[in-house]
Amino acid sequence: MKYDILYIKGRPSINRDEELKYSLRSLQRYCYNYNRIFITGECPDFINLRKVIYTKEKDIGCPMINHWWKVHQTIKNTDISPNFVLMYDDIFFMGCQDMMKIPAYFKGFLESARSGGSLYQESLHNAEYWLMKNGHSTYDFELHKPIIYNRKKFLKLEKIFRPLIKDNPAMAVRSIYGNLFEKMPTYKEDIKIREADVRVENLSALHTCFSVSDKAFSCHVLPWLKESFQTKSRYER
């Protein structure tokens, strides 16, 4: 069975959700061995609701809690495939990708990535603490790349994350899932364009996809996307 694709969406981006539009166009051009597209959360007006499976779910907390909640609710309320690919709207493909053969990537260890006081860093610290306390490895799976989730395995995270809803602490979902269920992860450098002067054309040819910050998106990246993916995807109106 080919894998379904799940995009989890929050409120509209500062770029009017142009990211999702071009992510879908790049996915349609370069990716194979996938079936249906699911969108959970907010859905932009340009999406053709006859071509995607949409589940409206409101945010219930910090981004990490929302990540867990929206994936959990999609599994509970739809027939998404037993294994499926979690995507973000700011991931763009620039090379061929078999969506059934995405490795479980890590980029280091949580203890080496948790300095600083941001919510993101807090999520890494909390994940590291929980994993160490419970005798698990502490790989950092928080890359800006697709990840394959398994329905049954992901539902096991409920006992960890549901008690967090009330107090809403940040905890890195991918790293909890990966260290519990991925026994042989693959090291990979993360690729996210964060600065306005970094051009897509200069990215390593070893990477089939990249991500971009809100700040950098409208500089060199959006013009490149418009030029590279002029044809609408089947998922657009």
MDAnalysis code that builds the backbone (N, CA, C; Angstrom):
import MDAnalysis as mda
import numpy as np

u = mda.Universe.empty(711, n_residues=237, atom_resindex=np.repeat(np.arange(237), 3), trajectory=True)
u.add_TopologyAttr("name", ["N", "CA", "C"] * 237)
u.add_TopologyAttr("resid", np.arange(1, 238))
u.add_TopologyAttr("resname", ["MET", "LYS", "TYR", "ASP", "ILE", "LEU", "TYR", "ILE", "LYS", "GLY", "ARG", "PRO", "SER", "ILE", "ASN", "ARG", "ASP", "GLU", "GLU", "LEU", "LYS", "TYR", "SER", "LEU", "ARG", "SER", "LEU", "GLN", "ARG", "TYR", "CYS", "TYR", "ASN", "TYR", "ASN", "ARG", "ILE", "PHE", "ILE", "THR", "GLY", "GLU", "CYS", "PRO", "ASP", "PHE", "ILE", "ASN", "LEU", "ARG", "LYS", "VAL", "ILE", "TYR", "THR", "LYS", "GLU", "LYS", "ASP", "ILE", "GLY", "CYS", "PRO", "MET", "ILE", "ASN", "HIS", "TRP", "TRP", "LYS", "VAL", "HIS", "GLN", "THR", "ILE", "LYS", "ASN", "THR", "ASP", "ILE", "SER", "PRO", "ASN", "PHE", "VAL", "LEU", "MET", "TYR", "ASP", "ASP", "ILE", "PHE", "PHE", "MET", "GLY", "CYS", "GLN", "ASP", "MET", "MET", "LYS", "ILE", "PRO", "ALA", "TYR", "PHE", "LYS", "GLY", "PHE", "LEU", "GLU", "SER", "ALA", "ARG", "SER", "GLY", "GLY", "SER", "LEU", "TYR", "GLN", "GLU", "SER", "LEU", "HIS", "ASN", "ALA", "GLU", "TYR", "TRP", "LEU", "MET", "LYS", "ASN", "GLY", "HIS", "SER", "THR", "TYR", "ASP", "PHE", "GLU", "LEU", "HIS", "LYS", "PRO", "ILE", "ILE", "TYR", "ASN", "ARG", "LYS", "LYS", "PHE", "LEU", "LYS", "LEU", "GLU", "LYS", "ILE", "PHE", "ARG", "PRO", "LEU", "ILE", "LYS", "ASP", "ASN", "PRO", "ALA", "MET", "ALA", "VAL", "ARG", "SER", "ILE", "TYR", "GLY", "ASN", "LEU", "PHE", "GLU", "LYS", "MET", "PRO", "THR", "TYR", "LYS", "GLU", "ASP", "ILE", "LYS", "ILE", "ARG", "GLU", "ALA", "ASP", "VAL", "ARG", "VAL", "GLU", "ASN", "LEU", "SER", "ALA", "LEU", "HIS", "THR", "CYS", "PHE", "SER", "VAL", "SER", "ASP", "LYS", "ALA", "PHE", "SER", "CYS", "HIS", "VAL", "LEU", "PRO", "TRP", "LEU", "LYS", "GLU", "SER", "PHE", "GLN", "THR", "LYS", "SER", "ARG", "TYR", "GLU", "ARG"])
u.atoms.positions = np.array([
    [0.841, -1.198, 0.000],
    [0.000, 0.000, 0.000],
    [0.883, 1.258, 0.000],
    [0.628, 2.140, -0.940],
    [1.373, 3.395, -0.968],
    [1.023, 4.247, 0.250],
    [1.972, 5.087, 0.671],
    [1.776, 5.903, 1.855],
    [0.975, 7.166, 1.529],
    [0.113, 7.541, 2.447],
    [-0.563, 8.831, 2.360],
    [0.369, 9.922, 2.876],
    [0.041, 11.167, 2.544],
    [0.806, 12.335, 2.973],
    [-0.070, 13.187, 3.889],
    [0.462, 13.605, 5.010],
    [-0.279, 14.464, 5.934],
    [0.446, 15.789, 6.120],
    [-0.247, 16.885, 5.795],
    [0.209, 18.222, 6.144],
    [-0.571, 18.687, 7.370],
    [0.136, 19.121, 8.415],
    [-0.539, 19.741, 9.554],
    [-0.336, 21.247, 9.434],
    [-1.445, 21.980, 9.541],
    [-1.432, 23.418, 9.280],
    [-1.930, 24.187, 10.496],
    [-1.290, 25.326, 10.732],
    [-1.762, 26.261, 11.734],
    [-2.454, 27.433, 11.066],
    [-2.381, 28.576, 11.693],
    [-2.980, 29.775, 11.119],
    [-2.269, 30.157, 9.821],
    [-2.931, 30.956, 8.951],
    [-2.293, 31.358, 7.696],
    [-0.935, 31.998, 7.942],
    [0.002, 31.710, 7.075],
    [1.350, 32.242, 7.225],
    [1.393, 33.708, 6.823],
    [2.500, 34.357, 7.143],
    [2.653, 35.757, 6.749],
    [2.792, 35.895, 5.237],
    [3.003, 34.765, 4.557],
    [3.141, 34.760, 3.100],
    [1.868, 34.251, 2.405],
    [0.741, 34.338, 3.118],
    [-0.566, 33.939, 2.576],
    [-0.583, 32.468, 2.145],
    [0.155, 31.652, 2.856],
    [0.207, 30.210, 2.629],
    [0.739, 29.832, 1.249],
    [1.528, 30.728, 0.672],
    [2.190, 30.383, -0.588],
    [3.117, 29.175, -0.407],
    [3.618, 28.994, 0.816],
    [4.497, 27.861, 1.078],
    [3.810, 26.542, 0.743],
    [2.589, 26.356, 1.220],
    [1.873, 25.099, 0.971],
    [1.619, 24.898, -0.517],
    [1.276, 25.953, -1.203],
    [1.014, 25.863, -2.645],
    [2.214, 25.274, -3.383],
    [3.401, 25.806, -3.100],
    [4.588, 25.362, -3.824],
    [5.149, 24.066, -3.261],
    [4.891, 23.789, -2.002],
    [5.265, 22.481, -1.468],
    [4.509, 21.383, -2.200],
    [3.223, 21.586, -2.406],
    [2.402, 20.599, -3.121],
    [2.834, 20.466, -4.586],
    [3.170, 21.570, -5.214],
    [3.624, 21.508, -6.609],
    [4.939, 20.743, -6.716],
    [5.843, 20.981, -5.765],
    [7.119, 20.273, -5.808],
    [6.934, 18.791, -5.502],
    [6.035, 18.486, -4.594],
    [5.748, 17.092, -4.267],
    [5.185, 16.356, -5.478],
    [4.250, 17.008, -6.182],
    [3.640, 16.372, -7.354],
    [4.668, 16.135, -8.448],
    [5.623, 17.035, -8.606],
    [6.613, 16.878, -9.681],
    [7.648, 15.803, -9.354],
    [8.154, 15.785, -8.137],
    [9.338, 14.991, -7.841],
    [9.092, 13.709, -7.045],
    [7.954, 13.589, -6.399],
    [7.777, 12.472, -5.461],
    [6.902, 11.374, -6.057],
    [7.142, 10.149, -5.602],
    [6.358, 9.017, -6.081],
    [6.151, 8.029, -4.949],
    [5.318, 7.028, -5.220],
    [4.905, 6.051, -4.205],
    [4.185, 6.714, -3.034],
    [3.271, 7.590, -3.358],
    [2.365, 8.124, -2.347],
    [0.951, 8.102, -2.900],
    [-0.003, 8.157, -2.015],
    [-1.405, 8.039, -2.414],
    [-2.139, 9.365, -2.201],
    [-2.885, 9.473, -1.136],
    [-3.740, 10.639, -0.912],
    [-3.015, 11.730, -0.117],
    [-3.544, 12.955, -0.246],
    [-3.072, 14.092, 0.536],
    [-4.103, 14.406, 1.616],
    [-3.637, 14.467, 2.854],
    [-4.464, 14.873, 3.986],
    [-3.962, 16.232, 4.476],
    [-4.893, 17.099, 4.841],
    [-4.554, 18.373, 5.481],
    [-5.369, 18.471, 6.759],
    [-4.692, 18.703, 7.869],
    [-5.370, 18.826, 9.156],
    [-4.994, 20.147, 9.800],
    [-5.997, 20.899, 10.225],
    [-5.788, 22.213, 10.827],
    [-6.552, 23.254, 10.051],
    [-5.869, 24.321, 9.635],
    [-6.470, 25.340, 8.781],
    [-6.207, 24.986, 7.319],
    [-7.147, 25.343, 6.462],
    [-7.013, 25.003, 5.037],
    [-7.136, 26.255, 4.181],
    [-6.108, 26.600, 3.408],
    [-6.166, 27.798, 2.558],
    [-7.253, 27.698, 1.501],
    [-7.731, 28.848, 1.050],
    [-8.831, 28.897, 0.079],
    [-8.451, 28.294, -1.269],
    [-7.161, 28.268, -1.595],
    [-6.776, 27.778, -2.927],
    [-6.761, 26.252, -3.016],
    [-6.953, 25.556, -1.914],
    [-6.941, 24.103, -1.933],
    [-8.252, 23.567, -2.507],
    [-8.145, 22.582, -3.397],
    [-9.309, 21.915, -3.978],
    [-9.750, 20.811, -3.019],
    [-10.819, 21.044, -2.294],
    [-11.258, 20.106, -1.264],
    [-11.807, 18.803, -1.836],
    [-11.973, 18.732, -3.136],
    [-12.374, 17.467, -3.771],
    [-11.159, 16.568, -4.012],
    [-9.967, 17.131, -3.890],
    [-8.751, 16.375, -4.182],
    [-7.924, 16.050, -2.937],
    [-8.307, 16.603, -1.787],
    [-7.594, 16.307, -0.545],
    [-8.612, 15.846, 0.495],
    [-8.110, 15.253, 1.556],
    [-8.961, 14.870, 2.688],
    [-8.640, 15.844, 3.814],
    [-9.617, 16.674, 4.142],
    [-9.395, 17.768, 5.074],
    [-10.100, 17.518, 6.397],
    [-9.353, 17.700, 7.486],
    [-9.908, 17.608, 8.835],
    [-9.596, 18.903, 9.557],
    [-10.626, 19.611, 9.984],
    [-10.420, 20.875, 10.688],
    [-10.152, 20.596, 12.156],
    [-8.998, 20.995, 12.615],
    [-8.635, 20.866, 14.024],
    [-8.021, 22.174, 14.498],
    [-8.528, 22.697, 15.589],
    [-8.000, 23.936, 16.142],
    [-6.727, 23.660, 16.952],
    [-5.888, 24.673, 17.048],
    [-4.727, 24.584, 17.923],
    [-5.199, 24.504, 19.369],
    [-4.505, 23.716, 20.174],
    [-4.897, 23.563, 21.577],
    [-3.782, 23.969, 22.527],
    [-2.635, 24.392, 22.003],
    [-1.524, 24.750, 22.878],
    [-0.337, 25.250, 22.091],
    [0.857, 24.959, 22.578],
    [2.081, 25.369, 21.893],
    [2.252, 24.540, 20.619],
    [3.142, 24.940, 19.711],
    [3.284, 24.224, 18.440],
    [3.554, 22.730, 18.592],
    [4.293, 22.331, 19.622],
    [4.628, 20.919, 19.792],
    [3.402, 20.108, 20.217],
    [2.614, 20.661, 21.122],
    [1.363, 19.998, 21.510],
    [0.417, 19.934, 20.318],
    [0.374, 21.004, 19.531],
    [-0.488, 21.019, 18.347],
    [-0.050, 19.958, 17.333],
    [1.237, 19.781, 17.179],
    [1.769, 18.736, 16.291],
    [1.214, 17.376, 16.716],
    [1.421, 17.032, 17.981],
    [0.922, 15.744, 18.458],
    [-0.593, 15.645, 18.273],
    [-1.326, 16.665, 18.649],
    [-2.790, 16.623, 18.631],
    [-3.338, 16.435, 17.219],
    [-2.811, 17.187, 16.263],
    [-3.346, 17.123, 14.905],
    [-3.037, 15.787, 14.240],
    [-1.856, 15.238, 14.477],
    [-1.553, 13.914, 13.936],
    [-2.419, 12.868, 14.620],
    [-2.535, 12.954, 15.922],
    [-3.360, 12.011, 16.681],
    [-4.811, 12.037, 16.202],
    [-5.361, 13.219, 16.035],
    [-6.756, 13.344, 15.607],
    [-6.957, 12.853, 14.182],
    [-5.989, 13.061, 13.330],
    [-6.089, 12.547, 11.957],
    [-6.153, 11.027, 11.969],
    [-5.318, 10.411, 12.785],
    [-5.325, 8.953, 12.885],
    [-6.662, 8.456, 13.429],
    [-7.176, 9.130, 14.429],
    [-8.419, 8.688, 15.073],
    [-9.637, 8.905, 14.188],
    [-9.617, 9.933, 13.364],
    [-10.826, 10.345, 12.651],
    [-10.826, 10.060, 11.159],
    [-9.736, 9.484, 10.627],
    [-9.684, 9.191, 9.199],
    [-9.115, 7.792, 8.988],
    [-9.093, 7.386, 7.730],
    [-8.508, 6.091, 7.378],
    [-7.128, 6.274, 6.760],
    [-6.376, 7.258, 7.227],
    [-5.025, 7.476, 6.709],
    [-4.244, 6.168, 6.788],
    [-3.346, 5.958, 5.846],
    [-2.660, 4.673, 5.677],
    [-1.891, 4.267, 6.936],
    [-1.659, 2.966, 7.124],
    [-0.947, 2.485, 8.324],
    [0.404, 3.160, 8.534],
    [1.150, 3.354, 7.461],
    [2.338, 4.204, 7.490],
    [2.049, 5.422, 6.620],
    [2.380, 6.601, 7.108],
    [2.126, 7.811, 6.336],
    [3.271, 8.785, 6.547],
    [3.349, 9.771, 5.654],
    [4.444, 10.740, 5.682],
    [3.937, 12.054, 6.243],
    [4.561, 12.508, 7.321],
    [4.243, 13.837, 7.842],
    [5.055, 14.871, 7.073],
    [4.361, 15.885, 6.546],
    [4.997, 16.970, 5.812],
    [4.723, 18.294, 6.508],
    [5.600, 19.261, 6.245],
    [5.366, 20.644, 6.651],
    [5.183, 21.487, 5.393],
    [4.457, 22.582, 5.521],
    [4.174, 23.385, 4.332],
    [5.396, 24.125, 3.810],
    [6.479, 24.173, 4.589],
    [7.679, 24.878, 4.118],
    [8.786, 23.911, 3.705],
    [8.405, 22.700, 3.306],
    [9.354, 21.746, 2.725],
    [9.122, 21.698, 1.225],
    [10.191, 21.877, 0.460],
    [10.099, 21.901, -0.999],
    [11.079, 20.893, -1.583],
    [10.615, 20.120, -2.546],
    [11.452, 19.101, -3.169],
    [12.154, 19.675, -4.396],
    [13.382, 19.236, -4.597],
    [14.137, 19.650, -5.776],
    [14.843, 18.455, -6.409],
    [14.398, 17.257, -6.031],
    [14.925, 16.026, -6.601],
    [13.979, 14.886, -6.326],
    [14.150, 13.780, -7.017],
    [13.228, 12.649, -6.902],
    [13.268, 12.043, -5.501],
    [12.099, 11.658, -5.003],
    [12.000, 11.086, -3.676],
    [10.926, 10.001, -3.647],
    [11.319, 8.795, -3.289],
    [10.385, 7.707, -3.032],
    [9.824, 7.918, -1.631],
    [8.536, 8.216, -1.535],
    [7.959, 8.575, -0.240],
    [7.795, 7.375, 0.693],
    [8.026, 6.180, 0.180],
    [7.981, 4.991, 1.029],
    [9.363, 4.600, 1.546],
    [10.386, 5.365, 1.146],
    [11.748, 5.018, 1.538],
    [12.480, 6.217, 2.135],
    [11.777, 6.986, 2.951],
    [12.401, 8.107, 3.645],
    [13.043, 7.574, 4.925],
    [14.342, 7.676, 5.076],
    [14.975, 7.181, 6.301],
    [14.532, 7.975, 7.523],
    [14.729, 7.391, 8.686],
    [14.508, 8.107, 9.946],
    [15.773, 8.916, 10.221],
    [15.742, 10.191, 9.897],
    [16.926, 11.028, 10.003],
    [17.081, 11.630, 11.397],
    [18.341, 11.703, 11.860],
    [18.651, 12.497, 13.045],
    [19.822, 13.399, 12.706],
    [19.977, 14.485, 13.461],
    [21.042, 15.449, 13.155],
    [22.028, 15.642, 14.300],
    [22.013, 14.737, 15.257],
    [22.892, 14.856, 16.409],
    [22.173, 14.340, 17.635],
    [22.490, 14.927, 18.786],
    [21.875, 14.507, 20.038],
    [21.226, 15.702, 20.730],
    [20.160, 15.443, 21.434],
    [19.396, 16.518, 22.054],
    [20.234, 17.320, 23.040],
    [21.137, 16.671, 23.741],
    [21.934, 17.376, 24.741],
    [22.878, 18.387, 24.118],
    [23.193, 18.227, 22.836],
    [24.089, 19.162, 22.164],
    [23.324, 20.265, 21.444],
    [21.983, 20.247, 21.538],
    [21.180, 21.200, 20.762],
    [20.226, 22.017, 21.622],
    [20.379, 21.962, 22.929],
    [19.344, 22.557, 23.774],
    [19.760, 23.835, 24.482],
    [20.853, 24.473, 24.075],
    [21.218, 25.745, 24.679],
    [20.287, 26.845, 24.180],
    [20.066, 27.854, 25.015],
    [19.171, 28.942, 24.639],
    [17.859, 28.859, 25.397],
    [17.076, 29.923, 25.288],
    [15.845, 29.992, 26.074],
    [14.576, 30.023, 25.264],
    [14.618, 29.632, 23.993],
    [13.424, 29.676, 23.158],
    [12.498, 28.510, 23.472],
    [11.261, 28.616, 22.997],
    [10.301, 27.533, 23.166],
    [10.805, 26.260, 22.492],
    [11.437, 26.413, 21.349],
    [11.994, 25.265, 20.643],
    [13.065, 24.584, 21.487],
    [13.970, 25.368, 22.063],
    [15.013, 24.793, 22.900],
    [14.418, 24.132, 24.141],
    [13.368, 24.735, 24.684],
    [12.674, 24.121, 25.817],
    [12.113, 22.757, 25.427],
    [11.590, 22.646, 24.214],
    [11.020, 21.373, 23.764],
    [12.088, 20.294, 23.666],
    [13.302, 20.676, 23.259],
    [14.406, 19.720, 23.181],
    [14.839, 19.283, 24.579],
    [14.933, 20.244, 25.484],
    [15.327, 19.927, 26.858],
    [14.326, 18.975, 27.511],
    [13.030, 19.265, 27.340],
    [12.001, 18.422, 27.952],
    [11.999, 17.018, 27.359],
    [12.225, 16.922, 26.040],
    [12.289, 15.604, 25.406],
    [13.504, 14.835, 25.904],
    [14.640, 15.505, 25.998],
    [15.856, 14.859, 26.485],
    [15.656, 14.338, 27.910],
    [15.074, 15.167, 28.751],
    [14.856, 14.774, 30.153],
    [13.951, 13.551, 30.232],
    [12.849, 13.556, 29.470],
    [11.908, 12.436, 29.520],
    [12.569, 11.160, 29.006],
    [13.295, 11.265, 27.909],
    [13.931, 10.090, 27.316],
    [14.996, 9.501, 28.239],
    [15.818, 10.352, 28.817],
    [16.856, 9.857, 29.722],
    [16.237, 9.225, 30.965],
    [15.202, 9.863, 31.491],
    [14.528, 9.354, 32.679],
    [13.947, 7.969, 32.438],
    [13.510, 7.717, 31.203],
    [12.876, 6.448, 30.882],
    [13.795, 5.483, 30.144],
    [15.090, 5.764, 30.141],
    [16.068, 4.820, 29.627],
    [16.168, 4.704, 28.121],
    [15.864, 5.786, 27.412],
    [15.909, 5.753, 25.950],
    [17.095, 6.561, 25.425],
    [17.417, 6.345, 24.154],
    [18.425, 7.147, 23.474],
    [17.926, 8.588, 23.341],
    [18.837, 9.502, 22.998],
    [18.462, 10.919, 22.906],
    [18.884, 11.525, 21.569],
    [18.638, 10.817, 20.488],
    [18.880, 11.382, 19.164],
    [17.959, 12.580, 18.916],
    [18.452, 13.539, 18.154],
    [17.673, 14.715, 17.773],
    [17.077, 14.481, 16.382],
    [15.775, 14.224, 16.330],
    [15.075, 13.953, 15.073],
    [14.385, 15.195, 14.505],
    [14.684, 16.379, 15.035],
    [13.936, 17.588, 14.663],
    [14.471, 18.241, 13.387],
    [14.535, 17.489, 12.323],
    [14.982, 18.039, 11.044],
    [13.802, 18.618, 10.271],
    [14.105, 19.519, 9.359],
    [13.088, 20.085, 8.477],
    [12.970, 19.215, 7.227],
    [12.568, 17.986, 7.472],
    [12.400, 17.000, 6.408],
    [11.152, 16.167, 6.706],
    [10.614, 15.491, 5.693],
    [9.477, 14.595, 5.963],
    [9.896, 13.475, 6.898],
    [8.934, 12.936, 7.613],
    [9.189, 11.800, 8.493],
    [8.030, 10.814, 8.335],
    [8.339, 9.534, 8.351],
    [7.302, 8.506, 8.268],
    [6.838, 8.142, 9.669],
    [5.533, 8.255, 9.884],
    [4.914, 7.820, 11.129],
    [4.104, 6.552, 10.876],
    [4.016, 5.728, 11.895],
    [3.139, 4.553, 11.877],
    [1.944, 4.833, 12.780],
    [0.753, 4.529, 12.282],
    [-0.472, 4.833, 13.035],
    [-0.434, 4.263, 14.449],
    [-0.226, 2.951, 14.563],
    [-0.301, 2.288, 15.862],
    [0.767, 2.803, 16.818],
    [1.964, 3.010, 16.286],
    [3.044, 3.499, 17.133],
    [2.772, 4.925, 17.596],
    [2.281, 5.761, 16.687],
    [2.036, 7.152, 17.073],
    [0.962, 7.249, 18.145],
    [-0.048, 6.412, 18.069],
    [-1.103, 6.461, 19.078],
    [-0.581, 6.132, 20.470],
    [0.541, 5.423, 20.557],
    [1.126, 5.116, 21.856],
    [1.678, 6.350, 22.552],
    [1.860, 7.449, 21.788],
    [2.341, 8.686, 22.394],
    [1.273, 9.384, 23.223],
    [0.037, 8.930, 23.113],
    [-1.043, 9.610, 23.844],
    [-0.788, 9.628, 25.343],
    [-0.279, 8.543, 25.888],
    [-0.052, 8.474, 27.336],
    [1.036, 9.454, 27.778],
    [1.871, 9.892, 26.841],
    [2.921, 10.864, 27.145],
    [2.414, 12.296, 26.977],
    [1.712, 12.552, 25.874],
    [1.370, 13.921, 25.519],
    [0.015, 14.393, 26.052],
    [-0.955, 13.519, 26.202],
    [-2.248, 13.995, 26.691],
    [-2.154, 14.639, 28.071],
    [-1.361, 14.088, 29.008],
    [-1.250, 14.762, 30.311],
    [-0.602, 16.147, 30.235],
    [0.050, 16.464, 29.116],
    [0.720, 17.754, 28.978],
    [-0.229, 18.869, 28.543],
    [-1.432, 18.513, 28.083],
    [-2.329, 19.510, 27.503],
    [-2.652, 20.617, 28.500],
    [-2.917, 20.256, 29.738],
    [-3.344, 21.249, 30.734],
    [-2.266, 22.294, 30.986],
    [-1.051, 21.863, 31.245],
    [0.033, 22.799, 31.556],
    [0.771, 23.299, 30.322],
    [0.605, 22.611, 29.188],
    [1.100, 23.042, 27.891],
    [2.615, 23.239, 27.822],
    [3.404, 22.341, 28.406],
    [4.859, 22.461, 28.222],
    [5.250, 22.000, 26.820],
    [6.331, 22.569, 26.299],
    [6.811, 22.176, 24.971],
    [7.622, 20.890, 25.073],
    [7.355, 19.943, 24.171],
    [8.166, 18.726, 24.113],
    [8.214, 18.250, 22.664],
    [9.420, 17.951, 22.195],
    [9.663, 17.653, 20.781],
    [9.061, 16.309, 20.393],
    [8.028, 16.334, 19.568],
    [7.274, 15.123, 19.218],
    [8.120, 14.164, 18.393],
    [8.771, 14.661, 17.354],
    [9.539, 13.789, 16.463],
    [10.631, 13.047, 17.223],
    [11.272, 13.739, 18.160],
    [12.368, 13.101, 18.899],
    [11.860, 12.075, 19.894],
    [10.697, 12.314, 20.478],
    [10.102, 11.288, 21.336],
    [9.754, 10.070, 20.492],
    [9.067, 10.284, 19.375],
    [8.676, 9.175, 18.496],
    [9.916, 8.432, 17.989],
    [10.892, 9.162, 17.483],
    [12.059, 8.529, 16.878],
    [12.855, 7.691, 17.858],
    [13.074, 8.212, 19.063],
    [13.869, 7.466, 20.039],
    [13.115, 6.279, 20.622],
    [11.790, 6.310, 20.573],
    [11.013, 5.164, 21.024],
    [10.954, 4.059, 19.978],
    [10.850, 4.446, 18.697],
    [10.475, 3.460, 17.684],
    [11.476, 3.272, 16.540],
    [12.432, 4.168, 16.369],
    [13.400, 4.026, 15.276],
    [14.725, 3.524, 15.852],
    [15.065, 2.285, 15.554],
    [16.237, 1.661, 16.169],
    [17.537, 1.930, 15.415],
    [17.464, 2.252, 14.129],
    [18.675, 2.484, 13.343],
    [18.526, 3.759, 12.517],
    [18.502, 4.926, 13.165],
    [18.340, 6.178, 12.419],
    [19.582, 6.513, 11.601],
    [19.396, 7.387, 10.631],
    [20.452, 7.790, 9.708],
    [20.823, 9.246, 9.956],
    [22.130, 9.520, 10.102],
    [22.556, 10.906, 10.291],
    [22.385, 11.680, 8.986],
    [21.873, 12.928, 9.112],
    [21.687, 13.788, 7.942],
    [21.805, 15.246, 8.366],
    [22.493, 16.023, 7.576],
    [22.557, 17.454, 7.833],
    [21.202, 18.086, 7.530],
    [20.768, 18.980, 8.393],
    [19.506, 19.679, 8.161],
    [19.735, 20.825, 7.186],
    [18.782, 21.036, 6.287],
    [18.893, 22.111, 5.307],
    [17.689, 23.034, 5.438],
    [17.917, 24.218, 6.010],
    [16.871, 25.238, 6.099],
    [17.502, 26.586, 5.779],
    [16.950, 27.254, 4.776],
    [17.438, 28.577, 4.407],
    [16.881, 29.586, 5.401],
    [17.766, 30.225, 6.149],
    [17.345, 31.168, 7.191],
    [17.704, 32.609, 6.869],
    [18.666, 32.799, 5.994],
    [19.129, 34.148, 5.686],
    [18.673, 34.561, 4.295],
    [18.376, 35.841, 4.156],
    [17.831, 36.343, 2.892],
    [18.818, 36.273, 1.741],
    [20.117, 36.173, 2.038],
    [21.106, 36.186, 0.958],
    [21.550, 34.796, 0.521],
    [20.922, 33.745, 1.068],
    [21.257, 32.376, 0.675],
    [20.330, 31.958, -0.468],
    [20.913, 31.469, -1.535],
    [20.127, 31.139, -2.725],
    [19.922, 29.625, -2.830],
    [18.751, 29.235, -3.341],
    [18.425, 27.819, -3.498],
    [19.423, 27.141, -4.418],
    [19.855, 27.845, -5.450],
    [20.747, 27.259, -6.440],
    [22.072, 26.785, -5.839],
    [22.417, 27.321, -4.691],
    [23.697, 26.974, -4.075],
    [23.605, 25.825, -3.072],
    [22.423, 25.266, -2.889],
    [22.270, 24.167, -1.951],
    [22.928, 22.908, -2.503],
    [23.326, 22.040, -1.607],
    [24.002, 20.806, -1.999],
    [23.103, 19.934, -2.858],
    [23.673, 19.370, -3.897],
    [22.928, 18.468, -4.775],
    [22.610, 17.143, -4.089],
    [23.173, 16.916, -2.901],
    [22.923, 15.679, -2.168],
    [21.574, 15.686, -1.467],
    [20.921, 16.824, -1.445],
    [19.651, 16.952, -0.736],
    [18.503, 17.018, -1.739],
    [17.473, 16.218, -1.496],
    [16.309, 16.212, -2.385],
    [15.270, 17.241, -1.978],
    [15.418, 17.840, -0.783],
    [14.455, 18.840, -0.349],
    [15.125, 19.842, 0.576],
    [14.463, 20.957, 0.788],
    [14.963, 21.972, 1.705],
    [13.774, 22.666, 2.352],
    [14.072, 23.430, 3.396],
    [13.055, 24.222, 4.070],
    [13.529, 25.670, 4.117],
    [12.651, 26.567, 4.556],
    [12.989, 27.989, 4.540],
    [12.277, 28.703, 5.680],
    [12.921, 29.717, 6.228],
    [12.294, 30.521, 7.268],
    [11.332, 31.530, 6.646],
    [10.423, 32.045, 7.449],
    [9.500, 33.078, 6.966],
    [10.265, 34.293, 6.447],
    [11.351, 34.641, 7.140],
    [12.140, 35.814, 6.767],
    [12.746, 35.669, 5.386],
    [13.263, 34.498, 5.083],
    [13.974, 34.300, 3.814],
    [13.045, 33.949, 2.654],
    [11.834, 33.501, 2.948],
    [10.959, 32.957, 1.906],
    [10.708, 33.948, 0.783],
    [10.370, 35.179, 1.125],
    [9.957, 36.138, 0.102],
    [11.136, 36.781, -0.622],
    [12.359, 36.468, -0.246],
    [13.527, 37.048, -0.909],
    [13.876, 36.249, -2.168],
    [14.849, 35.373, -2.083],
    [15.248, 34.612, -3.266],
    [14.411, 33.349, -3.471],
    [13.791, 32.835, -2.402],
    [13.155, 31.526, -2.498],
    [11.851, 31.590, -3.286],
    [10.973, 32.525, -2.974],
    [9.693, 32.596, -3.677],
    [9.861, 32.810, -5.176],
    [10.700, 33.731, -5.628],
    [10.918, 33.841, -7.084],
    [11.417, 32.541, -7.707],
    [12.303, 31.831, -7.004],
    [12.791, 30.545, -7.517],
    [11.659, 29.541, -7.611],
    [10.797, 29.482, -6.608],
    [9.666, 28.560, -6.626],
    [8.692, 28.895, -7.757],
    [8.418, 30.165, -7.940],
    [7.495, 30.574, -9.009],
    [8.028, 30.199, -10.385],
    [9.325, 30.330, -10.555],
    [9.938, 29.977, -11.834],
    [9.998, 28.472, -12.021],
    [10.265, 27.744, -10.947],
    [10.483, 26.299, -11.044],
    [9.189, 25.504, -11.110],
    [8.121, 26.017, -10.496],
    [6.864, 25.265, -10.394],
    [5.700, 26.135, -10.855],
    [5.661, 26.365, -12.160],
    [4.639, 27.251, -12.710],
    [3.285, 26.574, -12.866],
    [3.285, 25.258, -13.004],
    [2.039, 24.529, -13.236],
    [1.352, 24.216, -11.907],
    [0.064, 24.488, -11.841],
    [-0.699, 24.170, -10.635],
    [-0.687, 22.690, -10.372],
    [-0.723, 22.329, -9.090],
    [-0.886, 20.923, -8.741],
    [-2.354, 20.552, -8.807],
    [-2.630, 19.263, -8.816],
    [-4.018, 18.793, -8.853],
    [-4.771, 19.137, -7.571],
    [-4.052, 19.590, -6.569],
    [-4.674, 19.871, -5.275],
    [-5.118, 21.329, -5.141],
    [-4.917, 22.110, -6.206],
    [-5.346, 23.504, -6.210],
    [-6.656, 23.667, -6.968],
    [-7.404, 24.683, -6.593],
    [-8.642, 25.003, -7.313],
    [-8.329, 25.377, -8.759],
])
